[in-house]
């Protein structure tokens, strides 16, 4: 028994030696990109979308040889941690990532990104946050970059466009999620709408993570006879609001910010047919990009369809990769941050980011769409020219 | 006026869920003196099991509810026998920790089995009914009706059957009941099974009008605790009346103030009731030590 045991010990030491000292089989070093996102809990579907979008981009970049920084090539590695959409867990996850050498991190949600931004400048990591509330970039954190457009552009522009697209709408009821980003959306829309001399008949906050019965709030809002309901939340609770409002006899329009792509059409179905106006912020203008991402999702995660957040995750990884190449460093994150405005626009951008400003906000295009007889119908294209939004109506 | 009646109807629906949850919780508390923190996750399991039976096995909705109640009753029996019974003569803190452990276990297994996403129940009675301007779907009306039926059946079971008397006897005086020959272990198992089945009934009834997801039980659990404190710990009428009262307060607060303040008002009522009547609405004063 003893000689046998000794041999086993030698073999074990040899394997351990190989694991520790030999370089990886590919011979290429890796740059880690951390994705901190809700992988469990009520918002998990959005978190998975974020992660899958990022992984698809990293796979595509790695298949093409990785990121070329100076003369050296690096592979990208996506590392993920679950924050359950809770800002305190986001901070814990950031600390864990920093401890394991991650220097580029992506977070999801305004509250969660606000928490991570507190650490970005002091700890010197690059934070590519998927948040839409204006408060994140208003913090003035130098190492923070917002991936989607700030919601003030599309909240106000959608109110402007509503005047032309739905001239019959006078009174709007607003139902917003009690998340700082979604609350800001409602406030900006309401300000713009009342600025046009129109009416906001009610403004109701709901914690959509907890409440799934909307009869109490709808029973209060619908007697005020709104022509349209602006519902600011993710697709699943939005579809419940739509169904319950129709049950209560509401026949008016719904206005929404698209949370997870085409899912709302499957969930709400005929209840929104021809009576919907949604802000779509990604790839709809380019059918080739849409098909590419849909195919990639089919292979990577069958059963999950790509949404806005997945497109953002995909865009985030490309932005990081291009900025690493442009900066010529994988260690100096300040240089990588400074390189970001210089790499846009880039062809792999899912929405067409046009430029970044010094706050870390980007200017990109979005469309307003309706869902008619099972198909999306695009109503208007909105982009910024200078400080002002330009609305191009699609006939 | 229509708004008032609509909100009262909404409140009765919310109260139905709270009452069923609180009945199960107070039944278990009355017999075993365990604050069963895992009760919310059993509620969630009930909804997921019903959803699976309807969506995957294409079972009839009502049969799925009965099966879900039976499966959860079975789980309740196992939990009582193998987790809480061995801890009965141990310090109370052990049962508390076991309940928290069970909560985490049930949540973890649910994530593994059904994933963490929101799911829509594939079936509901969608017919709209309208009475004098008040709108309600048939499904909501059925939830209210079936809950009332379950409450009446439970009351008849407790008051009119020998099994029910043994439950009352053990709740009033465990040692005394044991001395007169009541099998207290059997009664404990029965209380656990009935309590858990009621949680499954509550979630399965409302699953078609709500969303189904792993965290769906946490809020009803907190509310059920509020109800049993409000109604009086261990009191069955207190659980029923407290449940409906809380549902009405929340609905009226949501309708006339704001949904954001609905929870706040519910807890304010709890604090006020406890300040005036520390034992809750129907609670009996504890015996002096």
Interface residues (C-beta under 8 A of the other chain):
Chain A: X39 X40 X41 X42 X44 X45 X48 X178 X204 X205 X206 X207 X209 X210 X211 X212 X213 X215 X216 X217 X219 X220 X223 X236 X237 X239 X240 X244 X247 X248 X249 X267
Chain B: X2 X3 X6 X7 X10 X11 X13 X14 X111 X115 X116 X117 X118 X120 X126 X128 X135 X137 X140 X206 X209 X210 X211 X213 X214 X215 X216 X218 X219 X250 X251 X254 X255 X256 X258 X259 X260 X262
